[in-house]
Amino acid sequence: MWIPTQAHLDAGRFVVRTGVSHGFAFNQIRVTPKGIVWLASSIVGVVDRGKTSKCPETQSDALQLIISFSHTLA
């Protein structure tokens, strides 16, 4: 199972929830709105390096869409 590094947890990008359900312990990783923005900017950077999208307007529009979505989650 993947657990975010402490640096990501400290930055507020992810939250790890723990609990017990039906007698079994579980960990649940959740992405915070701040984490969504961080992931989106990382993806836009990867797309840019891969020369998939050379248009800055497209990257900006995609990032703005994701940022506006993350604000609805807050």
MOZILIN-V71405 format. One line per field, one symbol per residue. phi: phi as a letter, one per 40 degrees, with the letter a starting at -180 (. if undefined). Layout:
# MOZILIN-V71405
phi = ???
This chain:
# MOZILIN-V71405
phi = .cbccccccccgcbbbbbabbfgbcabbcbccdcccccccccccccccccgcbccccccccccccccccccccc
